[in-house]
Amino acid sequence: MPPVHSQVDWLELISTVTRSAIAEGDFREDLDPEQFAYEVHGIKLAHHHAVRLLRDEQAGRRTRIAFESLIAAARA
């Protein structure tokens, strides 16, 4: 599978799980699943950049804070 397909599949998986969370009432009804997936992916990429390139010892903490903030904003 070419790398771009795995990235598309990853984003689609996050969108699908997000739709399930919306349907179950865990996330807001007006949440955009594709935007949520985009932001989760952005957090992942930022973490990778901070760890691999910048050797930021705070990367894990920053990633958790960013992800927790995203989840809190998505909650119903």
PDB file of N, CA, C, O and CB in Angstrom:
ATOM      1  N   MET A   1       0.856  -1.176   0.000  1.00  0.00           N
ATOM      2  CA  MET A   1       0.000   0.000   0.000  1.00  0.00           C
ATOM      3  C   MET A   1       0.905   1.243   0.000  1.00  0.00           C
ATOM      4  O   MET A   1       1.763   1.384   0.871  1.00  0.00           O
ATOM      5  CB  MET A   1      -0.976  -0.004   1.241  1.00  0.00           C
ATOM      6  N   PRO A   2       0.717   2.127  -0.960  1.00  0.00           N
ATOM      7  CA  PRO A   2       1.520   3.366  -0.980  1.00  0.00           C
ATOM      8  C   PRO A   2       1.264   4.195   0.282  1.00  0.00           C
ATOM      9  O   PRO A   2       0.168   4.162   0.842  1.00  0.00           O
ATOM     10  CB  PRO A   2       1.194   4.209  -2.246  1.00  0.00           C
ATOM     11  N   PRO A   3       2.284   4.937   0.724  1.00  0.00           N
ATOM     12  CA  PRO A   3       2.151   5.716   1.968  1.00  0.00           C
ATOM     13  C   PRO A   3       0.955   6.652   1.987  1.00  0.00           C
ATOM     14  O   PRO A   3       0.329   6.834   3.032  1.00  0.00           O
ATOM     15  CB  PRO A   3       3.392   6.517   2.196  1.00  0.00           C
ATOM     16  N   VAL A   4       0.627   7.250   0.844  1.00  0.00           N
ATOM     17  CA  VAL A   4      -0.494   8.194   0.844  1.00  0.00           C
ATOM     18  C   VAL A   4      -1.802   7.478   1.158  1.00  0.00           C
ATOM     19  O   VAL A   4      -2.681   8.047   1.805  1.00  0.00           O
ATOM     20  CB  VAL A   4      -0.597   8.912  -0.514  1.00  0.00           C
ATOM     21  N   HIS A   5      -1.934   6.232   0.704  1.00  0.00           N
ATOM     22  CA  HIS A   5      -3.163   5.483   1.000  1.00  0.00           C
ATOM     23  C   HIS A   5      -3.289   5.188   2.489  1.00  0.00           C
ATOM     24  O   HIS A   5      -4.385   5.243   3.047  1.00  0.00           O
ATOM     25  CB  HIS A   5      -3.192   4.172   0.206  1.00  0.00           C
ATOM     26  N   SER A   6      -2.180   4.879   3.125  1.00  0.00           N
ATOM     27  CA  SER A   6      -2.253   4.606   4.556  1.00  0.00           C
ATOM     28  C   SER A   6      -2.625   5.873   5.330  1.00  0.00           C
ATOM     29  O   SER A   6      -3.311   5.794   6.350  1.00  0.00           O
ATOM     30  CB  SER A   6      -0.914   4.045   5.063  1.00  0.00           C
ATOM     31  N   GLN A   7      -2.179   7.033   4.855  1.00  0.00           N
ATOM     32  CA  GLN A   7      -2.547   8.295   5.504  1.00  0.00           C
ATOM     33  C   GLN A   7      -4.034   8.577   5.324  1.00  0.00           C
ATOM     34  O   GLN A   7      -4.710   8.991   6.266  1.00  0.00           O
ATOM     35  CB  GLN A   7      -1.713   9.460   4.937  1.00  0.00           C
ATOM     36  N   VAL A   8      -4.539   8.354   4.120  1.00  0.00           N
ATOM     37  CA  VAL A   8      -5.969   8.544   3.855  1.00  0.00           C
ATOM     38  C   VAL A   8      -6.787   7.581   4.716  1.00  0.00           C
ATOM     39  O   VAL A   8      -7.796   7.970   5.304  1.00  0.00           O
ATOM     40  CB  VAL A   8      -6.286   8.328   2.346  1.00  0.00           C
ATOM     41  N   ASP A   9      -6.346   6.329   4.786  1.00  0.00           N
ATOM     42  CA  ASP A   9      -7.047   5.341   5.622  1.00  0.00           C
ATOM     43  C   ASP A   9      -7.039   5.761   7.092  1.00  0.00           C
ATOM     44  O   ASP A   9      -8.045   5.605   7.784  1.00  0.00           O
ATOM     45  CB  ASP A   9      -6.399   3.950   5.469  1.00  0.00           C
ATOM     46  N   TRP A  10      -5.923   6.288   7.569  1.00  0.00           N
ATOM     47  CA  TRP A  10      -5.807   6.752   8.960  1.00  0.00           C
ATOM     48  C   TRP A  10      -6.825   7.860   9.231  1.00  0.00           C
ATOM     49  O   TRP A  10      -7.547   7.815  10.227  1.00  0.00           O
ATOM     50  CB  TRP A  10      -4.366   7.261   9.253  1.00  0.00           C
ATOM     51  N   LEU A  11      -6.880   8.853   8.340  1.00  0.00           N
ATOM     52  CA  LEU A  11      -7.821   9.964   8.522  1.00  0.00           C
ATOM     53  C   LEU A  11      -9.265   9.475   8.456  1.00  0.00           C
ATOM     54  O   LEU A  11     -10.113   9.936   9.220  1.00  0.00           O
ATOM     55  CB  LEU A  11      -7.583  11.049   7.457  1.00  0.00           C
ATOM     56  N   GLU A  12      -9.546   8.546   7.548  1.00  0.00           N
ATOM     57  CA  GLU A  12     -10.902   7.992   7.446  1.00  0.00           C
ATOM     58  C   GLU A  12     -11.270   7.213   8.696  1.00  0.00           C
ATOM     59  O   GLU A  12     -12.414   7.275   9.146  1.00  0.00           O
ATOM     60  CB  GLU A  12     -11.023   7.090   6.215  1.00  0.00           C
ATOM     61  N   LEU A  13     -10.324   6.481   9.261  1.00  0.00           N
ATOM     62  CA  LEU A  13     -10.584   5.743  10.503  1.00  0.00           C
ATOM     63  C   LEU A  13     -10.940   6.695  11.641  1.00  0.00           C
ATOM     64  O   LEU A  13     -11.902   6.461  12.372  1.00  0.00           O
ATOM     65  CB  LEU A  13      -9.361   4.895  10.890  1.00  0.00           C
ATOM     66  N   ILE A  14     -10.170   7.758  11.787  1.00  0.00           N
ATOM     67  CA  ILE A  14     -10.461   8.728  12.846  1.00  0.00           C
ATOM     68  C   ILE A  14     -11.830   9.358  12.617  1.00  0.00           C
ATOM     69  O   ILE A  14     -12.595   9.537  13.565  1.00  0.00           O
ATOM     70  CB  ILE A  14      -9.369   9.822  12.904  1.00  0.00           C
ATOM     71  N   SER A  15     -12.146   9.696  11.369  1.00  0.00           N
ATOM     72  CA  SER A  15     -13.457  10.281  11.056  1.00  0.00           C
ATOM     73  C   SER A  15     -14.586   9.316  11.393  1.00  0.00           C
ATOM     74  O   SER A  15     -15.612   9.725  11.936  1.00  0.00           O
ATOM     75  CB  SER A  15     -13.531  10.671   9.574  1.00  0.00           C
ATOM     76  N   THR A  16     -14.403   8.049  11.077  1.00  0.00           N
ATOM     77  CA  THR A  16     -15.424   7.033  11.352  1.00  0.00           C
ATOM     78  C   THR A  16     -15.645   6.863  12.849  1.00  0.00           C
ATOM     79  O   THR A  16     -16.786   6.795  13.306  1.00  0.00           O
ATOM     80  CB  THR A  16     -15.025   5.691  10.727  1.00  0.00           C
ATOM     81  N   VAL A  17     -14.567   6.796  13.609  1.00  0.00           N
ATOM     82  CA  VAL A  17     -14.675   6.666  15.061  1.00  0.00           C
ATOM     83  C   VAL A  17     -15.340   7.913  15.648  1.00  0.00           C
ATOM     84  O   VAL A  17     -16.133   7.824  16.586  1.00  0.00           O
ATOM     85  CB  VAL A  17     -13.277   6.444  15.698  1.00  0.00           C
ATOM     86  N   THR A  18     -15.006   9.068  15.085  1.00  0.00           N
ATOM     87  CA  THR A  18     -15.611  10.317  15.544  1.00  0.00           C
ATOM     88  C   THR A  18     -17.115  10.311  15.292  1.00  0.00           C
ATOM     89  O   THR A  18     -17.894  10.720  16.153  1.00  0.00           O
ATOM     90  CB  THR A  18     -14.961  11.521  14.845  1.00  0.00           C
ATOM     91  N   ARG A  19     -17.518   9.849  14.118  1.00  0.00           N
ATOM     92  CA  ARG A  19     -18.957   9.745  13.825  1.00  0.00           C
ATOM     93  C   ARG A  19     -19.655   8.826  14.823  1.00  0.00           C
ATOM     94  O   ARG A  19     -20.776   9.108  15.247  1.00  0.00           O
ATOM     95  CB  ARG A  19     -19.178   9.227  12.389  1.00  0.00           C
ATOM     96  N   SER A  20     -19.006   7.736  15.197  1.00  0.00           N
ATOM     97  CA  SER A  20     -19.579   6.828  16.200  1.00  0.00           C
ATOM     98  C   SER A  20     -19.723   7.536  17.551  1.00  0.00           C
ATOM     99  O   SER A  20     -20.734   7.373  18.234  1.00  0.00           O
ATOM    100  CB  SER A  20     -18.698   5.562  16.351  1.00  0.00           C
ATOM    101  N   ALA A  21     -18.716   8.316  17.932  1.00  0.00           N
ATOM    102  CA  ALA A  21     -18.778   9.052  19.205  1.00  0.00           C
ATOM    103  C   ALA A  21     -19.902  10.082  19.174  1.00  0.00           C
ATOM    104  O   ALA A  21     -20.554  10.321  20.191  1.00  0.00           O
ATOM    105  CB  ALA A  21     -17.427   9.748  19.501  1.00  0.00           C
ATOM    106  N   ILE A  22     -20.130  10.690  18.017  1.00  0.00           N
ATOM    107  CA  ILE A  22     -21.237  11.642  17.870  1.00  0.00           C
ATOM    108  C   ILE A  22     -22.563  10.899  18.003  1.00  0.00           C
ATOM    109  O   ILE A  22     -23.455  11.335  18.730  1.00  0.00           O
ATOM    110  CB  ILE A  22     -21.159  12.386  16.499  1.00  0.00           C
ATOM    111  N   ALA A  23     -22.687   9.778  17.300  1.00  0.00           N
ATOM    112  CA  ALA A  23     -23.930   8.989  17.331  1.00  0.00           C
ATOM    113  C   ALA A  23     -24.235   8.468  18.730  1.00  0.00           C
ATOM    114  O   ALA A  23     -25.401   8.361  19.109  1.00  0.00           O
ATOM    115  CB  ALA A  23     -23.837   7.815  16.355  1.00  0.00           C
ATOM    116  N   GLU A  24     -23.204   8.144  19.495  1.00  0.00           N
ATOM    117  CA  GLU A  24     -23.381   7.632  20.863  1.00  0.00           C
ATOM    118  C   GLU A  24     -23.635   8.744  21.874  1.00  0.00           C
ATOM    119  O   GLU A  24     -23.956   8.477  23.032  1.00  0.00           O
ATOM    120  CB  GLU A  24     -22.156   6.839  21.283  1.00  0.00           C
ATOM    121  N   GLY A  25     -23.490   9.990  21.432  1.00  0.00           N
ATOM    122  CA  GLY A  25     -23.732  11.108  22.330  1.00  0.00           C
ATOM    123  C   GLY A  25     -22.520  11.547  23.131  1.00  0.00           C
ATOM    124  O   GLY A  25     -22.633  12.387  24.024  1.00  0.00           O
ATOM    125  N   ASP A  26     -21.363  10.983  22.819  1.00  0.00           N
ATOM    126  CA  ASP A  26     -20.148  11.352  23.535  1.00  0.00           C
ATOM    127  C   ASP A  26     -19.541  12.655  23.019  1.00  0.00           C
ATOM    128  O   ASP A  26     -18.928  13.406  23.778  1.00  0.00           O
ATOM    129  CB  ASP A  26     -19.131  10.239  23.430  1.00  0.00           C
ATOM    130  N   PHE A  27     -19.715  12.916  21.731  1.00  0.00           N
ATOM    131  CA  PHE A  27     -19.214  14.143  21.109  1.00  0.00           C
ATOM    132  C   PHE A  27     -20.395  14.980  20.637  1.00  0.00           C
ATOM    133  O   PHE A  27     -21.488  14.462  20.407  1.00  0.00           O
ATOM    134  CB  PHE A  27     -18.256  13.822  19.922  1.00  0.00           C
ATOM    135  N   ARG A  28     -20.157  16.289  20.495  1.00  0.00           N
ATOM    136  CA  ARG A  28     -21.196  17.228  20.051  1.00  0.00           C
ATOM    137  C   ARG A  28     -21.757  16.822  18.688  1.00  0.00           C
ATOM    138  O   ARG A  28     -21.037  16.304  17.835  1.00  0.00           O
ATOM    139  CB  ARG A  28     -20.632  18.662  19.983  1.00  0.00           C
ATOM    140  N   GLU A  29     -23.028  17.061  18.504  1.00  0.00           N
ATOM    141  CA  GLU A  29     -23.675  16.747  17.231  1.00  0.00           C
ATOM    142  C   GLU A  29     -23.157  17.595  16.083  1.00  0.00           C
ATOM    143  O   GLU A  29     -23.172  17.156  14.933  1.00  0.00           O
ATOM    144  CB  GLU A  29     -25.160  16.928  17.354  1.00  0.00           C
ATOM    145  N   ASP A  30     -22.697  18.809  16.383  1.00  0.00           N
ATOM    146  CA  ASP A  30     -22.229  19.699  15.323  1.00  0.00           C
ATOM    147  C   ASP A  30     -20.729  19.554  15.025  1.00  0.00           C
ATOM    148  O   ASP A  30     -20.175  20.323  14.240  1.00  0.00           O
ATOM    149  CB  ASP A  30     -22.529  21.130  15.700  1.00  0.00           C
ATOM    150  N   LEU A  31     -20.081  18.574  15.646  1.00  0.00           N
ATOM    151  CA  LEU A  31     -18.657  18.357  15.423  1.00  0.00           C
ATOM    152  C   LEU A  31     -18.414  17.860  13.997  1.00  0.00           C
ATOM    153  O   LEU A  31     -19.117  16.966  13.526  1.00  0.00           O
ATOM    154  CB  LEU A  31     -18.097  17.351  16.449  1.00  0.00           C
ATOM    155  N   ASP A  32     -17.442  18.422  13.320  1.00  0.00           N
ATOM    156  CA  ASP A  32     -17.072  18.012  11.967  1.00  0.00           C
ATOM    157  C   ASP A  32     -16.050  16.879  12.073  1.00  0.00           C
ATOM    158  O   ASP A  32     -14.913  17.131  12.472  1.00  0.00           O
ATOM    159  CB  ASP A  32     -16.496  19.222  11.141  1.00  0.00           C
ATOM    160  N   PRO A  33     -16.414  15.643  11.730  1.00  0.00           N
ATOM    161  CA  PRO A  33     -15.501  14.508  11.884  1.00  0.00           C
ATOM    162  C   PRO A  33     -14.209  14.645  11.083  1.00  0.00           C
ATOM    163  O   PRO A  33     -13.142  14.244  11.549  1.00  0.00           O
ATOM    164  CB  PRO A  33     -16.198  13.249  11.477  1.00  0.00           C
ATOM    165  N   GLU A  34     -14.304  15.205   9.889  1.00  0.00           N
ATOM    166  CA  GLU A  34     -13.095  15.363   9.077  1.00  0.00           C
ATOM    167  C   GLU A  34     -12.151  16.413   9.683  1.00  0.00           C
ATOM    168  O   GLU A  34     -10.932  16.244   9.661  1.00  0.00           O
ATOM    169  CB  GLU A  34     -13.470  15.759   7.635  1.00  0.00           C
ATOM    170  N   GLN A  35     -12.718  17.483  10.215  1.00  0.00           N
ATOM    171  CA  GLN A  35     -11.885  18.501  10.868  1.00  0.00           C
ATOM    172  C   GLN A  35     -11.239  17.931  12.121  1.00  0.00           C
ATOM    173  O   GLN A  35     -10.068  18.192  12.399  1.00  0.00           O
ATOM    174  CB  GLN A  35     -12.721  19.750  11.221  1.00  0.00           C
ATOM    175  N   PHE A  36     -12.004  17.154  12.875  1.00  0.00           N
ATOM    176  CA  PHE A  36     -11.463  16.525  14.077  1.00  0.00           C
ATOM    177  C   PHE A  36     -10.298  15.611  13.710  1.00  0.00           C
ATOM    178  O   PHE A  36      -9.256  15.636  14.365  1.00  0.00           O
ATOM    179  CB  PHE A  36     -12.561  15.730  14.819  1.00  0.00           C
ATOM    180  N   ALA A  37     -10.475  14.802  12.660  1.00  0.00           N
ATOM    181  CA  ALA A  37      -9.408  13.910  12.201  1.00  0.00           C
ATOM    182  C   ALA A  37      -8.174  14.711  11.790  1.00  0.00           C
ATOM    183  O   ALA A  37      -7.048  14.329  12.106  1.00  0.00           O
ATOM    184  CB  ALA A  37      -9.897  13.045  11.023  1.00  0.00           C
ATOM    185  N   TYR A  38      -8.389  15.813  11.090  1.00  0.00           N
ATOM    186  CA  TYR A  38      -7.297  16.683  10.664  1.00  0.00           C
ATOM    187  C   TYR A  38      -6.507  17.192  11.867  1.00  0.00           C
ATOM    188  O   TYR A  38      -5.277  17.217  11.844  1.00  0.00           O
ATOM    189  CB  TYR A  38      -7.839  17.864   9.848  1.00  0.00           C
ATOM    190  N   GLU A  39      -7.216  17.594  12.908  1.00  0.00           N
ATOM    191  CA  GLU A  39      -6.559  18.132  14.092  1.00  0.00           C
ATOM    192  C   GLU A  39      -5.832  17.044  14.889  1.00  0.00           C
ATOM    193  O   GLU A  39      -4.749  17.290  15.420  1.00  0.00           O
ATOM    194  CB  GLU A  39      -7.581  18.829  14.978  1.00  0.00           C
ATOM    195  N   VAL A  40      -6.411  15.854  14.975  1.00  0.00           N
ATOM    196  CA  VAL A  40      -5.717  14.741  15.636  1.00  0.00           C
ATOM    197  C   VAL A  40      -4.424  14.433  14.874  1.00  0.00           C
ATOM    198  O   VAL A  40      -3.366  14.244  15.475  1.00  0.00           O
ATOM    199  CB  VAL A  40      -6.636  13.469  15.708  1.00  0.00           C
ATOM    200  N   HIS A  41      -4.525  14.387  13.567  1.00  0.00           N
ATOM    201  CA  HIS A  41      -3.349  14.111  12.745  1.00  0.00           C
ATOM    202  C   HIS A  41      -2.298  15.214  12.921  1.00  0.00           C
ATOM    203  O   HIS A  41      -1.101  14.930  12.975  1.00  0.00           O
ATOM    204  CB  HIS A  41      -3.751  13.982  11.258  1.00  0.00           C
ATOM    205  N   GLY A  42      -2.740  16.450  13.009  1.00  0.00           N
ATOM    206  CA  GLY A  42      -1.822  17.555  13.228  1.00  0.00           C
ATOM    207  C   GLY A  42      -1.086  17.433  14.548  1.00  0.00           C
ATOM    208  O   GLY A  42       0.108  17.726  14.624  1.00  0.00           O
ATOM    209  N   ILE A  43      -1.781  17.007  15.583  1.00  0.00           N
ATOM    210  CA  ILE A  43      -1.147  16.799  16.885  1.00  0.00           C
ATOM    211  C   ILE A  43      -0.098  15.689  16.775  1.00  0.00           C
ATOM    212  O   ILE A  43       0.998  15.798  17.325  1.00  0.00           O
ATOM    213  CB  ILE A  43      -2.210  16.445  17.967  1.00  0.00           C
ATOM    214  N   LYS A  44      -0.449  14.635  16.065  1.00  0.00           N
ATOM    215  CA  LYS A  44       0.503  13.529  15.868  1.00  0.00           C
ATOM    216  C   LYS A  44       1.758  14.010  15.148  1.00  0.00           C
ATOM    217  O   LYS A  44       2.874  13.681  15.550  1.00  0.00           O
ATOM    218  CB  LYS A  44      -0.155  12.386  15.069  1.00  0.00           C
ATOM    219  N   LEU A  45       1.576  14.783  14.092  1.00  0.00           N
ATOM    220  CA  LEU A  45       2.724  15.285  13.336  1.00  0.00           C
ATOM    221  C   LEU A  45       3.569  16.256  14.166  1.00  0.00           C
ATOM    222  O   LEU A  45       4.797  16.232  14.097  1.00  0.00           O
ATOM    223  CB  LEU A  45       2.248  15.974  12.056  1.00  0.00           C
ATOM    224  N   ALA A  46       2.910  17.100  14.943  1.00  0.00           N
ATOM    225  CA  ALA A  46       3.637  18.036  15.802  1.00  0.00           C
ATOM    226  C   ALA A  46       4.471  17.277  16.829  1.00  0.00           C
ATOM    227  O   ALA A  46       5.613  17.645  17.108  1.00  0.00           O
ATOM    228  CB  ALA A  46       2.659  18.996  16.512  1.00  0.00           C
ATOM    229  N   HIS A  47       3.902  16.229  17.383  1.00  0.00           N
ATOM    230  CA  HIS A  47       4.636  15.412  18.354  1.00  0.00           C
ATOM    231  C   HIS A  47       5.866  14.790  17.700  1.00  0.00           C
ATOM    232  O   HIS A  47       6.967  14.845  18.247  1.00  0.00           O
ATOM    233  CB  HIS A  47       3.724  14.309  18.940  1.00  0.00           C
ATOM    234  N   HIS A  48       5.669  14.208  16.541  1.00  0.00           N
ATOM    235  CA  HIS A  48       6.783  13.580  15.827  1.00  0.00           C
ATOM    236  C   HIS A  48       7.896  14.594  15.553  1.00  0.00           C
ATOM    237  O   HIS A  48       9.074  14.298  15.753  1.00  0.00           O
ATOM    238  CB  HIS A  48       6.291  12.962  14.504  1.00  0.00           C
ATOM    239  N   HIS A  49       7.526  15.763  15.106  1.00  0.00           N
ATOM    240  CA  HIS A  49       8.486  16.832  14.815  1.00  0.00           C
ATOM    241  C   HIS A  49       9.246  17.244  16.083  1.00  0.00           C
ATOM    242  O   HIS A  49      10.469  17.387  16.074  1.00  0.00           O
ATOM    243  CB  HIS A  49       7.762  18.054  14.205  1.00  0.00           C
ATOM    244  N   ALA A  50       8.500  17.430  17.158  1.00  0.00           N
ATOM    245  CA  ALA A  50       9.118  17.873  18.410  1.00  0.00           C
ATOM    246  C   ALA A  50      10.078  16.827  18.971  1.00  0.00           C
ATOM    247  O   ALA A  50      11.142  17.170  19.487  1.00  0.00           O
ATOM    248  CB  ALA A  50       8.043  18.192  19.442  1.00  0.00           C
ATOM    249  N   VAL A  51       9.706  15.567  18.870  1.00  0.00           N
ATOM    250  CA  VAL A  51      10.538  14.497  19.421  1.00  0.00           C
ATOM    251  C   VAL A  51      11.746  14.223  18.523  1.00  0.00           C
ATOM    252  O   VAL A  51      12.886  14.208  18.987  1.00  0.00           O
ATOM    253  CB  VAL A  51       9.711  13.213  19.598  1.00  0.00           C
ATOM    254  N   ARG A  52      11.484  14.011  17.244  1.00  0.00           N
ATOM    255  CA  ARG A  52      12.551  13.563  16.339  1.00  0.00           C
ATOM    256  C   ARG A  52      13.512  14.673  15.921  1.00  0.00           C
ATOM    257  O   ARG A  52      14.726  14.471  15.891  1.00  0.00           O
ATOM    258  CB  ARG A  52      11.943  12.955  15.112  1.00  0.00           C
ATOM    259  N   LEU A  53      12.971  15.828  15.603  1.00  0.00           N
ATOM    260  CA  LEU A  53      13.812  16.904  15.093  1.00  0.00           C
ATOM    261  C   LEU A  53      14.324  17.829  16.190  1.00  0.00           C
ATOM    262  O   LEU A  53      15.507  18.164  16.242  1.00  0.00           O
ATOM    263  CB  LEU A  53      13.050  17.705  14.078  1.00  0.00           C
ATOM    264  N   LEU A  54      13.409  18.232  17.061  1.00  0.00           N
ATOM    265  CA  LEU A  54      13.764  19.216  18.084  1.00  0.00           C
ATOM    266  C   LEU A  54      14.275  18.602  19.382  1.00  0.00           C
ATOM    267  O   LEU A  54      14.855  19.299  20.214  1.00  0.00           O
ATOM    268  CB  LEU A  54      12.580  20.071  18.383  1.00  0.00           C
ATOM    269  N   ARG A  55      14.061  17.296  19.557  1.00  0.00           N
ATOM    270  CA  ARG A  55      14.460  16.615  20.791  1.00  0.00           C
ATOM    271  C   ARG A  55      13.880  17.312  22.026  1.00  0.00           C
ATOM    272  O   ARG A  55      14.542  17.457  23.054  1.00  0.00           O
ATOM    273  CB  ARG A  55      15.991  16.555  20.893  1.00  0.00           C
ATOM    274  N   ASP A  56      12.630  17.735  21.886  1.00  0.00           N
ATOM    275  CA  ASP A  56      11.932  18.468  22.947  1.00  0.00           C
ATOM    276  C   ASP A  56      11.507  17.507  24.052  1.00  0.00           C
ATOM    277  O   ASP A  56      10.667  16.633  23.838  1.00  0.00           O
ATOM    278  CB  ASP A  56      10.699  19.216  22.381  1.00  0.00           C
ATOM    279  N   GLU A  57      12.081  17.672  25.206  1.00  0.00           N
ATOM    280  CA  GLU A  57      11.752  16.803  26.333  1.00  0.00           C
ATOM    281  C   GLU A  57      10.324  17.018  26.832  1.00  0.00           C
ATOM    282  O   GLU A  57       9.797  16.185  27.570  1.00  0.00           O
ATOM    283  CB  GLU A  57      12.732  17.035  27.467  1.00  0.00           C
ATOM    284  N   GLN A  58       9.704  18.106  26.446  1.00  0.00           N
ATOM    285  CA  GLN A  58       8.331  18.409  26.856  1.00  0.00           C
ATOM    286  C   GLN A  58       7.306  17.946  25.821  1.00  0.00           C
ATOM    287  O   GLN A  58       6.110  18.189  25.986  1.00  0.00           O
ATOM    288  CB  GLN A  58       8.177  19.904  27.098  1.00  0.00           C
ATOM    289  N   ALA A  59       7.756  17.290  24.769  1.00  0.00           N
ATOM    290  CA  ALA A  59       6.858  16.904  23.675  1.00  0.00           C
ATOM    291  C   ALA A  59       5.693  16.037  24.154  1.00  0.00           C
ATOM    292  O   ALA A  59       4.549  16.268  23.760  1.00  0.00           O
ATOM    293  CB  ALA A  59       7.639  16.160  22.604  1.00  0.00           C
ATOM    294  N   GLY A  60       5.968  15.064  24.983  1.00  0.00           N
ATOM    295  CA  GLY A  60       4.900  14.190  25.474  1.00  0.00           C
ATOM    296  C   GLY A  60       3.852  14.959  26.260  1.00  0.00           C
ATOM    297  O   GLY A  60       2.652  14.760  26.071  1.00  0.00           O
ATOM    298  N   ARG A  61       4.309  15.833  27.137  1.00  0.00           N
ATOM    299  CA  ARG A  61       3.387  16.641  27.939  1.00  0.00           C
ATOM    300  C   ARG A  61       2.576  17.568  27.044  1.00  0.00           C
ATOM    301  O   ARG A  61       1.361  17.687  27.201  1.00  0.00           O
ATOM    302  CB  ARG A  61       4.156  17.458  28.994  1.00  0.00           C
ATOM    303  N   ARG A  62       3.244  18.216  26.118  1.00  0.00           N
ATOM    304  CA  ARG A  62       2.554  19.139  25.210  1.00  0.00           C
ATOM    305  C   ARG A  62       1.527  18.400  24.357  1.00  0.00           C
ATOM    306  O   ARG A  62       0.433  18.908  24.112  1.00  0.00           O
ATOM    307  CB  ARG A  62       3.567  19.861  24.306  1.00  0.00           C
ATOM    308  N   THR A  63       1.884  17.212  23.912  1.00  0.00           N
ATOM    309  CA  THR A  63       0.971  16.408  23.096  1.00  0.00           C
ATOM    310  C   THR A  63      -0.266  16.022  23.893  1.00  0.00           C
ATOM    311  O   THR A  63      -1.388  16.122  23.396  1.00  0.00           O
ATOM    312  CB  THR A  63       1.678  15.147  22.575  1.00  0.00           C
ATOM    313  N   ARG A  64      -0.062  15.582  25.127  1.00  0.00           N
ATOM    314  CA  ARG A  64      -1.210  15.222  25.976  1.00  0.00           C
ATOM    315  C   ARG A  64      -2.124  16.419  26.204  1.00  0.00           C
ATOM    316  O   ARG A  64      -3.346  16.289  26.137  1.00  0.00           O
ATOM    317  CB  ARG A  64      -0.727  14.670  27.327  1.00  0.00           C
ATOM    318  N   ILE A  65      -1.543  17.581  26.473  1.00  0.00           N
ATOM    319  CA  ILE A  65      -2.343  18.784  26.699  1.00  0.00           C
ATOM    320  C   ILE A  65      -3.147  19.133  25.443  1.00  0.00           C
ATOM    321  O   ILE A  65      -4.338  19.432  25.528  1.00  0.00           O
ATOM    322  CB  ILE A  65      -1.437  19.970  27.105  1.00  0.00           C
ATOM    323  N   ALA A  66      -2.495  19.095  24.287  1.00  0.00           N
ATOM    324  CA  ALA A  66      -3.184  19.417  23.030  1.00  0.00           C
ATOM    325  C   ALA A  66      -4.320  18.435  22.767  1.00  0.00           C
ATOM    326  O   ALA A  66      -5.422  18.843  22.399  1.00  0.00           O
ATOM    327  CB  ALA A  66      -2.192  19.405  21.851  1.00  0.00           C
ATOM    328  N   PHE A  67      -4.056  17.136  22.956  1.00  0.00           N
ATOM    329  CA  PHE A  67      -5.075  16.131  22.693  1.00  0.00           C
ATOM    330  C   PHE A  67      -6.232  16.240  23.685  1.00  0.00           C
ATOM    331  O   PHE A  67      -7.396  16.158  23.295  1.00  0.00           O
ATOM    332  CB  PHE A  67      -4.465  14.734  22.751  1.00  0.00           C
ATOM    333  N   GLU A  68      -5.916  16.423  24.955  1.00  0.00           N
ATOM    334  CA  GLU A  68      -6.975  16.576  25.956  1.00  0.00           C
ATOM    335  C   GLU A  68      -7.832  17.799  25.680  1.00  0.00           C
ATOM    336  O   GLU A  68      -9.043  17.768  25.899  1.00  0.00           O
ATOM    337  CB  GLU A  68      -6.375  16.673  27.352  1.00  0.00           C
ATOM    338  N   SER A  69      -7.226  18.863  25.207  1.00  0.00           N
ATOM    339  CA  SER A  69      -7.969  20.069  24.856  1.00  0.00           C
ATOM    340  C   SER A  69      -8.897  19.810  23.680  1.00  0.00           C
ATOM    341  O   SER A  69     -10.046  20.252  23.674  1.00  0.00           O
ATOM    342  CB  SER A  69      -7.009  21.213  24.528  1.00  0.00           C
ATOM    343  N   LEU A  70      -8.392  19.089  22.686  1.00  0.00           N
ATOM    344  CA  LEU A  70      -9.219  18.750  21.521  1.00  0.00           C
ATOM    345  C   LEU A  70     -10.414  17.887  21.931  1.00  0.00           C
ATOM    346  O   LEU A  70     -11.538  18.126  21.491  1.00  0.00           O
ATOM    347  CB  LEU A  70      -8.375  18.015  20.458  1.00  0.00           C
ATOM    348  N   ILE A  71     -10.166  16.897  22.765  1.00  0.00           N
ATOM    349  CA  ILE A  71     -11.254  16.026  23.236  1.00  0.00           C
ATOM    350  C   ILE A  71     -12.263  16.822  24.051  1.00  0.00           C
ATOM    351  O   ILE A  71     -13.470  16.646  23.883  1.00  0.00           O
ATOM    352  CB  ILE A  71     -10.693  14.862  24.078  1.00  0.00           C
ATOM    353  N   ALA A  72     -11.786  17.691  24.930  1.00  0.00           N
ATOM    354  CA  ALA A  72     -12.704  18.491  25.759  1.00  0.00           C
ATOM    355  C   ALA A  72     -13.589  19.376  24.884  1.00  0.00           C
ATOM    356  O   ALA A  72     -14.774  19.543  25.174  1.00  0.00           O
ATOM    357  CB  ALA A  72     -11.912  19.362  26.764  1.00  0.00           C
ATOM    358  N   ALA A  73     -13.035  19.933  23.838  1.00  0.00           N
ATOM    359  CA  ALA A  73     -13.819  20.788  22.939  1.00  0.00           C
ATOM    360  C   ALA A  73     -14.824  19.980  22.126  1.00  0.00           C
ATOM    361  O   ALA A  73     -15.838  20.518  21.682  1.00  0.00           O
ATOM    362  CB  ALA A  73     -12.893  21.555  21.998  1.00  0.00           C
ATOM    363  N   ALA A  74     -14.549  18.697  21.930  1.00  0.00           N
ATOM    364  CA  ALA A  74     -15.440  17.847  21.127  1.00  0.00           C
ATOM    365  C   ALA A  74     -16.575  17.253  21.945  1.00  0.00           C
ATOM    366  O   ALA A  74     -17.593  16.840  21.389  1.00  0.00           O
ATOM    367  CB  ALA A  74     -14.648  16.728  20.482  1.00  0.00           C
ATOM    368  N   ARG A  75     -16.409  17.207  23.250  1.00  0.00           N
ATOM    369  CA  ARG A  75     -17.398  16.538  24.094  1.00  0.00           C
ATOM    370  C   ARG A  75     -18.777  17.201  24.009  1.00  0.00           C
ATOM    371  O   ARG A  75     -18.915  18.408  23.810  1.00  0.00           O
ATOM    372  CB  ARG A  75     -16.922  16.526  25.539  1.00  0.00           C
ATOM    373  N   ALA A  76     -19.780  16.348  24.170  1.00  0.00           N
ATOM    374  CA  ALA A  76     -21.168  16.812  24.137  1.00  0.00           C
ATOM    375  C   ALA A  76     -21.476  17.618  25.380  1.00  0.00           C
ATOM    376  O   ALA A  76     -22.597  18.099  25.542  1.00  0.00           O
ATOM    377  CB  ALA A  76     -22.142  15.629  24.015  1.00  0.00           C
TER     378      ALA A  76
END
